[in-house]
Amino acid sequence: MIQIKNASKTFHASGNNKTTALNGIDLVIENGDYVVLLGSNGSGKSTLLNSIAGSFLLDAGSIFIDGLDVTNLQEYKRSKYIARIFQNPLHGTASELSIEENFMLASLRTKTKNLSIGLDTQFKNLVKEKVASLGLGLENKTSQPIGLLSGGQRQALTVLMATMNETKVLLMDEPIAALDPRSAEVVMETANQIIQQNQITTLLVTHRMKDAIDFGNRIIFMKEGKIEKDISSIAKSKLTIADIAAWF
């Protein structure tokens, strides 16, 4: 599904603050893998995620998705294959638009854009059905501006919007870092259920070691722009939080 070959990325290459964020990364992520990316600040986790998304173009190396070379594709051109959930609940949604309108925009991500954009009854009912699955009581508020919702509610809706089409790859960059514990639980469980049901290839960047234990079938631990550990499903199932803490 995702193949990364000799990926390198350096910031401030010509200055005193030169930082090698990715240092010759080689990585293969299979279809349906749910990979948890761990590492200290500056280890390269988010840079790897952003490089896959196209937010950063590599200095060297290549990235393939389903055999397609996307190395030099800009971010908006990769959106056909990749959905993202950001750390900030305010990102990824338009505050002034209704929940329905935000879902409509999300539905266009993998489709050809045209001028005939509208909200018919069938689509509105589909949105209500999806929103009701969260159990947050928002299904009767889908015509209200999404900006009126709490951060946790918006992030939960973002998960639904990101995965409403046939998403191939889901990238989550600390999606619950800004949420209270209850909202964080709803968002992670919602995401996990959708990922498992649809076998979406997923990468999750997190600082929460508990999430690495609870979610995914694979852990990648990064340090100084390199992959230091790659723990597969069987070995992962035997890990404890204390084991992971010892890596840092």
PEUR-V609348 format. One record per pair of residues at least 4 apart in sequence whose C-alpha atoms are under 8 Angstrom apart, sorted by the first residue. I is the first residue (numbers start at 1). GAP is how many residues later the second one is. Records with the same first field share a line. If there is no record, write none. Layout:
I=GAP + GAP
This chain:
1=27 + 28 + 29 + 30 + 63 + 64 + 65 + 66 + 200
2=25 + 26 + 27 + 28 + 29 + 61 + 62 + 63 + 64 + 65
3=23 + 24 + 25 + 26 + 60 + 61 + 62
4=21 + 22 + 23 + 24 + 57 + 58 + 59 + 60
5=19 + 20 + 21 + 22 + 56 + 57 + 58
6=17 + 18 + 19 + 20 + 54 + 55 + 56
7=15 + 16 + 17 + 18 + 19 + 51 + 52 + 53 + 54 + 55 + 56
8=12 + 13 + 14 + 15 + 16 + 17 + 50 + 51 + 52 + 53
9=11 + 12 + 13 + 14 + 48 + 49 + 50 + 51
10=8 + 9 + 10 + 11 + 12 + 49
11=6 + 7 + 8 + 9 + 10
12=4 + 5 + 6 + 7
13=4 + 5 + 6
14=4
20=204 + 205
21=21 + 22 + 23 + 26 + 203 + 204
22=22 + 25 + 26 + 202 + 203 + 204
23=201 + 202 + 203
24=37 + 202
25=200 + 201 + 202
29=4 + 172
30=171
31=168 + 169 + 170
32=167 + 168 + 169 + 170
33=166 + 167 + 168 + 169 + 183 + 184 + 185
34=166 + 167 + 168 + 169 + 170 + 181 + 182 + 183 + 184
35=167 + 168 + 169 + 181 + 182 + 183 + 184 + 185
36=167 + 168 + 169 + 170 + 176 + 179 + 180 + 182 + 183 + 184
37=8 + 166 + 167 + 168 + 169 + 182 + 183 + 184 + 185
38=7 + 167 + 168 + 169 + 174 + 181 + 182 + 183 + 184
39=4 + 5 + 6 + 168 + 182 + 183 + 184 + 209
40=167 + 182 + 183 + 208
42=181 + 182 + 183
43=179 + 180 + 181 + 182 + 183
44=4 + 178 + 179 + 180 + 181 + 182
45=4 + 160 + 177 + 180
46=4 + 127 + 159
47=4 + 9
48=4
49=4 + 122 + 124 + 154 + 156
50=4 + 5 + 6
51=4 + 5 + 6 + 7
52=11
53=22 + 25 + 26 + 29 + 118
54=17 + 19 + 20 + 21 + 22 + 24
55=19 + 20
57=14 + 15 + 17
58=4 + 13
61=10
62=7 + 8 + 9
63=6 + 7 + 8
64=4 + 5 + 6 + 7
65=4 + 5 + 16
70=8
73=4 + 5
74=4
75=4
76=4
78=4
79=4 + 30 + 31
80=29 + 30 + 31 + 87
81=29 + 86 + 87 + 88
82=85 + 86 + 87 + 88 + 89
83=79 + 80 + 84 + 86 + 87 + 88
84=78 + 86 + 87 + 88 + 89
85=7 + 70 + 73 + 74 + 77 + 85 + 86 + 87 + 88 + 90
86=5 + 6 + 86 + 87 + 88 + 89
87=4 + 85 + 86 + 87 + 88 + 89 + 90 + 91
88=87 + 90
89=62 + 63 + 65 + 66 + 86 + 89
90=4 + 5 + 61 + 64
92=66
93=9 + 53 + 61 + 65
94=8 + 52 + 53
95=50 + 51 + 52 + 53
96=49 + 50 + 51
97=4 + 5 + 47 + 48 + 49 + 50
98=4 + 44 + 45 + 46 + 47 + 48
99=4 + 42 + 43 + 44 + 45 + 46 + 47
100=4 + 19 + 24 + 27 + 42 + 43
101=4 + 18
102=4 + 44
103=4 + 24 + 58
104=4 + 14 + 15
105=4
106=55 + 56 + 58
107=4 + 54 + 57 + 58
108=4 + 5
110=55
119=4 + 5
120=4
121=4
122=4
123=4
124=4
125=4
126=4
127=4 + 12 + 15
128=4 + 11 + 12 + 14
129=4 + 10
130=4 + 30
131=4 + 5 + 7 + 8 + 26 + 29
132=4 + 5 + 6 + 7
134=22 + 52 + 56
136=17
138=4
144=4
145=4
146=8
149=4 + 5
150=4
151=4 + 27 + 28
152=4 + 27 + 28 + 31 + 32 + 35
153=4 + 30
154=4
155=4 + 20 + 32
156=4 + 30 + 31 + 34
157=4
158=4
159=4 + 28 + 31 + 32
160=4 + 31
162=5 + 8
163=4 + 7 + 31
167=33
168=32 + 33
169=31 + 32 + 33
170=30 + 31 + 32 + 33
171=31 + 32 + 33
172=30 + 31 + 32 + 33
173=31 + 32 + 33
174=30 + 31 + 32 + 33
176=7 + 8 + 11 + 12
179=4 + 5
180=4
181=4
182=4
183=4
184=4
185=4
186=4
187=4
188=4
189=4
190=4
191=4
192=4 + 23
193=4
194=4 + 6
195=4 + 5 + 6 + 7
196=4
206=5 + 6
208=4
209=4 + 32 + 35 + 36
210=4 + 31
211=4
212=4 + 7
213=23 + 24 + 26 + 27 + 28
217=15 + 16 + 19
218=12 + 13 + 14 + 15 + 18
219=10 + 11 + 12 + 13 + 17
220=7 + 8 + 9 + 10 + 11
221=6 + 7 + 8 + 9
222=4 + 5 + 6 + 7
223=4 + 5
231=4 + 5
232=4
233=4
234=4
235=4
239=4 + 5
240=4
241=4
242=4
243=4
244=4
